Amino acid sequence: MTKLSALIAGLIFGLGLLLAGMANPAKVLAFLDLAGAWDPSLALVMGGAIAVAVIPLNWARKKKLSLLGARMQIPKKRELDIRLIGGSLVFGVGWGVAGICPGPAVVLLLTAHWQIIVFVLAMLVGMYVFSVLESRRTC
Amino acid sequence: MSIDWVNFTPWSSLGGGALIGLAVSLFVLANGRIAGISGLLGSVMQFDSEGCSEKALFLLGLLIAPLCWGMFAALPEIEIETEWPALIIAGLLVGAGTRYGSGCTSGHGVCGISRLSPRSIVATVCFMTAGFATVYATRHVLGI
């Protein structure tokens, strides 16, 4: 059951990105371009998502098990550190260059745009570099 | 600032956002997991045995979404004008940055803010600010 719910959740997420316009990199860049002809649509994507998710996520935060009996795995960490801030700034620069973040990158992978394949390969390399450096750090 | 009313799509963006909210709610209520795409990708890539099949299935759902959409309607417009060298730089920065920062638009921006996590609120402010600044620099300073 948890496998089916995972697949359905991913599918709904992907359809949501498509409907919202988040899977169109040009629209994302138009949202990030405050000084140009600004398209505020994507602020509503985040607003709409948070409005729906706020009650379920806060309910889940207080539970030990999910409705299907899986262990609740919600991050507990609260400290701010340089990795969080530096990593997020680096991510934001990359997002601003191409208008693509990880969710839309996966959604667009099978839509036959060569640019997405280039982007996703580079993104996976970036993630791989992180995991290699991270494993050395903890050794 | 001038608002581009012609391309402003309040209803579809709000509706799409609501679907995203529904998806992250389903994933946390049923699977007990946070739907953060960069985190899921990172852990599936490392063949992290914990919950690997559920995480991979969530990603499979994302992957097949345009195919399912395509069975009922034409896909919405997808425009990518970025050249390949910039795409490679962007990909590397997004890949490494989201892993160091422990999340992206979905994990921090939607899930984290919904559960009022101070870390996610700070992360979201950081990546949004960096995104605005980068587009300002490339379009209005460098003129790319």
Interface residues (C-beta under 8 A of the other chain):
Chain A: M1 T2 K3 S5 A6 L7 I8 A9 G10 L11 I12 F13 G14 L15 G16 L17 L18 L19 A20 G21 M22 A23 N24 P25 A26 K27 L29 A30 L32 D33 L34 A35 G36 A37 W38 D39 P40 S41 L42 L44 V45 M46 G47 G48 A49 I50 A51 V52 A53 V54 P56 L57 N58 W59 A60 R61 L65 S66 L67 L68 A70 R71 M72 Q73 I74 P75 K77 R78 E79 L80 R83 L84 I85 G86 G87 S88 L89 V90 F91 G92 V93 G94 W95 G96 V97 A98 G99 I100 C101 P102 G103 A105 V106 V107 L108 L109 L110 T111 H113 Q115 I116 V118 F119 V120 L121 A122 M123 L124 V125 G126 M127 Y128 V129 F130 S131 E134
Chain B: M1 S2 I3 D4 N7 F8 T9 P10 S12 S13 L14 G15 G16 G17 A18 L19 I20 G21 L22 A23 V24 S25 L26 F27 V28 L29 A30 N31 G32 R33 I34 A35 I37 S38 L41 G42 M45 Q46 S53 E54 K55 L57 F58 L59 L60 G61 L62 L63 I64 A65 P66 L67 C68 W69 L75 P76 E77 I78 E79 I80 E81 T82 W84 A86 L87 I88 I89 A90 G91 L92 L93 V94 G95 A96 G97 T98 R99 Y100 G101 S102 G103 C104 T105 S106 H108 G109 V110 C111 I113 S114 R115 L116 S117 P118 R119 V122 A123 T124 C126 F127 M128 T129 A130 G131 F132 A133 T134 V135 Y136 T138 R139 H140
